[in-house]
Amino acid sequence: MLYGRSAEQARLARLLAEARAGRSGALLLRGEAGIGKTALLDWLAGTAAAHAEGGTAGGGEATGDREARGDGETTGDGRELRVLRVTGVEPEADLAFGGLVQLLWPVQDRLNALPEPQADALRAILGTGREQRGPDRFLTGLAVLTVLADLAEDGPLLCLVDDAQWLDRATAEALLFAARRLAAEGVAIVLAGRDDDGFTAPGIPELTLPRLDFEDSSRLLADRGRAPALHSQIITESAGNPLALIEFDAARSDQPHQHAPLPVADRVSSAFRTRIGGLPERTRLMMLIAAAEGRGDLPLLLRASELLGVGIGDLAEAERTGLMYVMDGAVTFRHPLIASATYQSAVLARRIAVHRALAEAATDPDCRARHLLAVATGPDREAALELAAAAGRARGRTAYAAASGLFGQAARLATDPRQRASWLAEAAALALAAGHAAQADRLAQEADELTGDPATGARIASVRAAVAFELGDRNEAAHGLLARLGNAAPPEASGLLRTAAAYGWLAGDADAVRSAAARLAAGTGAADPLVEGLARLCEDDAEHGLPLLTRFLERRTGASGPRDADEQAVRMLALTCGLLLGDDEAALGLASAEVRRCRSQALIGELPYALDLLAQTQLLAGRHRDAEAAVTEAEEIARDTGMRRRLVRLGAVRARMAAIEGDARRVRELADATPPALRTGVDCALVLLDLGLGDFGSALSRLDPPPPGPDRYTWLSLSTAADRIEAAVRLGQPERAEEALRHCESWARATTAPWAQAVALRCRALIDDRPEPYAQALHLHEKGGRPFERARTELLYGEWLRRARRPNEARDVLRSALATFERLRAEPWMRRAAAELRAAGERRVAARVPAENLIDRLTPQELQVVRLARGGSSSREIAAQLFLSRRTVEHHLYKAYPKLGVGSRRELALLDLG
């Protein structure tokens, strides 16, 4: 029986009922050691089985044990209810994907149904396929999501995760990614973890287990046959901890507990140590072997025990006293605190002897490496090489956190200082890849003090610069990288110099960009078109800078041509190049191709950046709903993968969209949430908001002085220069627009983008107060691109025509402007255009948002699913592209069809979705 847990049982029963109804959910149970987390998981497993057999979900005896997993029961409707179970093991916390192997081993036959990259990822983890796999550490989470959803096709699925605080990080990341993205599959995931061991699960609801009150504690003791007269003392000492109640009751006459100063868990451990100390020495040794091994692998325990002169028979006394049990080929402690007490009560020499025997008996190389580490008391070449090999295997499976830890441990045992530095540098790079920037910087700094090797030094420099960039210090990222690379530009440094230029550009640090360009030219004997182009723009030399970028972009978008060794840095800059040039079509093509690449290769970690750039190009093209869908997906993935810093970088698109639509509250919320170092895009949105609302003074003050260095050339720059000119003219201070006009016209002369040349002409018309540049601008706008800018030109020209008493001409361009503003939901601009139309003599003017835009009826995710389905993709293909389950995709389609007035994919294909 469970006592004092009725509310928790009801919560878990609801979660299970939701899964039976086809809805997914997750819950994290938190509490101190011994509070009853495992008992609740056992109860839930038993309840699921009882329900499947037609029983009730009451508070009866829990069934199952701590290690049961992979069980299948039949539900009342004939479908199988499957239970998967995994338990974190403290000695395996650094063993890459150890928990996932536990969870998925019973269902590995389902991997063949997964998309190939996902199946390969899981086969590598389970040891049934290639050891190496793709570069994205989040691919495993996607594969887990897919396999859980696939299992749920047969019936509801219950996943129970005990001692989550001891899961290896790679397993925890994969499970949490899957848990956050489940929706309509019929999967329930319940995790249980201690509340003081650092395990976090952002985005997963939590339920903290309280201690039992006096009444429930008394009922538990009475159930154990304890006389009421003895309840009070035991309850006082246990403080309502269920395990403590049981253990203190069992030891009631063996040791006093009154006024014990230790925490309850420590007192329970002390009680366990006392009981263990009373066992025969051979039993204690066999228990120590089991505690050191940690996984309950009976064949390994028997091989190791034979080396130490003991055997399975020596566990009989531990089994008789209820401290351990042997079932189904596994040796298990009744509670993890018993294993800890066993290990901690043994002397160091005995522990080393046990680990040495386990290392000798191990057949798994990762297991052997772990025990060799425990044996080593100083530098040990053999152990170091084994750990480095284990780290390489973990890296190949993208368990970057585990690989980082193993390389770090190998470095501690290395006998060669150069090897130690190399391993520390690799540990630092992997820690950064795992998202642990502070740890990466600490490891890189340690390696930096040991190495004189140029290649290792370049790797260290790259890591430390990336850490600075990730933490928001872009100036330090650029200058730190340049300083650590020295004055020479060897081949291994060329890619890092490009990266330094990228950091410098994004930091608005012209000196860093120029320095990187000069050193690249000196090292290669020729100017690098990308970096040299950026350097020219830093000098306000668009005439020469933009053609260099054009040359680079043409090479990147060509059907053939060499790829650069520093592909990641080049790709990052190439994706922004089209925007810098104003070549929206090329930018959209590059961003779309990058998103497709990330989707097809399941590069989830890189996808948010690509989606952000895609959203920027879609916003500029006037496709606001598509931009919203892209940035929403980027936010969800960044959140689900723990990339919290990426979230704040995604605010510029939302801020610009909100500014166009006149949502002042939303723009200001985003501005408040964005760190100063990342505020350029959001600040530009505030300028546009002020301009739309007619607050020209605020708009101009935000741009005075203009942003320094390359920040002037962000993707918003030309529009923002036009904003400055319009605000200054509106205030009657055209002299404050001179620099912006010079920049605008210089940029327009150097680009082939018609919209950019049109904006420059519009600005010249504002300054000169003449109609001819307006007419020329509208002619250029007809060639396409940036509908919002075209509507602004039409609005300003219409205003000029009205003031010039040419109302008929004014109404024509103002109607066009109003129609575009309405389509874009640009309410402040709609009101301005409508007011001008009325002033020009239009009798019936009502600025309104179109009511019959089909895609406005859909959520961002529904829109993405619908577009892919309309293009002919199957539900499984859509699921693979959007990193969802097939059931979730079909759930979105089920909700979208009525909104669109269709009933099938065939009807969907006939719709015009814009």
Stockholm file with secondary structure:
# STOCKHOLM 1.0

chainA/1-914         MLYGRSAEQARLARLLAEARAGRSGALLLRGEAGIGKTALLDWLAGTAAAHAEGGTAGGGEATGDREARGDGETTGDGRELRVLRVTGVEPEADLAFGGLVQLLWPVQDRLNALPEPQADALRAILGTGREQRGPDRFLTGLAVLTVLADLAEDGPLLCLVDDAQWLDRATAEALLFAARRLAAEGVAIVLAGRDDDGFTAPGIPELTLPRLDFEDSSRLLADRGRAPALHSQIITESAGNPLALIEFDAARSDQPHQHAPLPVADRVSSAFRTRIGGLPERTRLMMLIAAAEGRGDLPLLLRASELLGVGIGDLAEAERTGLMYVMDGAVTFRHPLIASATYQSAVLARRIAVHRALAEAATDPDCRARHLLAVATGPDREAALELAAAAGRARGRTAYAAASGLFGQAARLATDPRQRASWLAEAAALALAAGHAAQADRLAQEADELTGDPATGARIASVRAAVAFELGDRNEAAHGLLARLGNAAPPEASGLLRTAAAYGWLAGDADAVRSAAARLAAGTGAADPLVEGLARLCEDDAEHGLPLLTRFLERRTGASGPRDADEQAVRMLALTCGLLLGDDEAALGLASAEVRRCRSQALIGELPYALDLLAQTQLLAGRHRDAEAAVTEAEEIARDTGMRRRLVRLGAVRARMAAIEGDARRVRELADATPPALRTGVDCALVLLDLGLGDFGSALSRLDPPPPGPDRYTWLSLSTAADRIEAAVRLGQPERAEEALRHCESWARATTAPWAQAVALRCRALIDDRPEPYAQALHLHEKGGRPFERARTELLYGEWLRRARRPNEARDVLRSALATFERLRAEPWMRRAAAELRAAGERRVAARVPAENLIDRLTPQELQVVRLARGGSSSREIAAQLFLSRRTVEHHLYKAYPKLGVGSRRELALLDLG
#=GR chainA/1-914 SS CCCSCHHHHHHHHHHHHHHHTTCCEEEEEEECTTSSHHHHHHHHHHHHHHHHTTCCCCSCCCCSCTTCCSEEEECTTSCEEEEEEEECCGGGTTSTTHHHHHHHGGGGGGGGGSCHHHHHHHHHHHTSSCSCCCSCTTHHHHHHHHHHHHHHTTSCEEEEEESGGGSCHHHHHHHHHHHHHCCSSCEEEEEEEETTSCCCCTTSCEEECCCCCHHHHHHHHHHTTCCGGGHHHHHHHHTTCHHHHHHHHHTTTTSCCTTCCSCHHHHHHHHHHHHHHTSCHHHHHHHHHHHHHCSCBHHHHHHHHHHTTCCGGGGHHHHHTTSEEEETTEEEESSHHHHHHHHHTSCHHHHHHHHHHHHHHCCSHHHHHHHHHHHCSSCCHHHHHHHHHHHHHHHHTTCHHHHHHHHHHHHHHCSSHHHHHHHHHHHHHHHHHTTCHHHHHHHHHHHHTTCCCHHHHHHHHHHHHHHHHHTTCHHHHHHHHHHHTCSCCCHHHHHHHHHHHHHHHHHTCHHHHHHHHHHHHHHHSSCCHHHHHHHHHHTTCHHHHHHHHHHHHHHHHSSSCCCCTTHHHHHHHHHHHHHHHTCHHHHHHHHHHHHHHHHHTTCTTTHHHHHHHHHHHHHHTTCHHHHHHHHHHHHHHHHHTTCHHHHHHTHHHHHHHHHHHTCHHHHHHHHHHSCGGGCHHHHHHHHHHHHHTTCHHHHHHHTSSCCCGGGGGSTTHHHHHHHHHHHHHHTTCGGGGHHHHHHHHHHHHHCCCHHHHHHHHHHHHHHHTCSHHHHHHHHHHTTCCCHHHHHHHHHHHHHHHHHTTCHHHHHHHHHHHHHHHHHHTCHHHHHHHHHHHHHTTCSCCCCCCCSCCGGGGSCHHHHHHHHHHHTTCCHHHHHHHHTCCHHHHHHHHHHHHHHHTCCSHHHHHTCCCC
#=GC SS_cons         CCCSCHHHHHHHHHHHHHHHTTCCEEEEEEECTTSSHHHHHHHHHHHHHHHHTTCCCCSCCCCSCTTCCSEEEECTTSCEEEEEEEECCGGGTTSTTHHHHHHHGGGGGGGGGSCHHHHHHHHHHHTSSCSCCCSCTTHHHHHHHHHHHHHHTTSCEEEEEESGGGSCHHHHHHHHHHHHHCCSSCEEEEEEEETTSCCCCTTSCEEECCCCCHHHHHHHHHHTTCCGGGHHHHHHHHTTCHHHHHHHHHTTTTSCCTTCCSCHHHHHHHHHHHHHHTSCHHHHHHHHHHHHHCSCBHHHHHHHHHHTTCCGGGGHHHHHTTSEEEETTEEEESSHHHHHHHHHTSCHHHHHHHHHHHHHHCCSHHHHHHHHHHHCSSCCHHHHHHHHHHHHHHHHTTCHHHHHHHHHHHHHHCSSHHHHHHHHHHHHHHHHHTTCHHHHHHHHHHHHTTCCCHHHHHHHHHHHHHHHHHTTCHHHHHHHHHHHTCSCCCHHHHHHHHHHHHHHHHHTCHHHHHHHHHHHHHHHSSCCHHHHHHHHHHTTCHHHHHHHHHHHHHHHHSSSCCCCTTHHHHHHHHHHHHHHHTCHHHHHHHHHHHHHHHHHTTCTTTHHHHHHHHHHHHHHTTCHHHHHHHHHHHHHHHHHTTCHHHHHHTHHHHHHHHHHHTCHHHHHHHHHHSCGGGCHHHHHHHHHHHHHTTCHHHHHHHTSSCCCGGGGGSTTHHHHHHHHHHHHHHTTCGGGGHHHHHHHHHHHHHCCCHHHHHHHHHHHHHHHTCSHHHHHHHHHHTTCCCHHHHHHHHHHHHHHHHHTTCHHHHHHHHHHHHHHHHHHTCHHHHHHHHHHHHHTTCSCCCCCCCSCCGGGGSCHHHHHHHHHHHTTCCHHHHHHHHTCCHHHHHHHHHHHHHHHTCCSHHHHHTCCCC
//
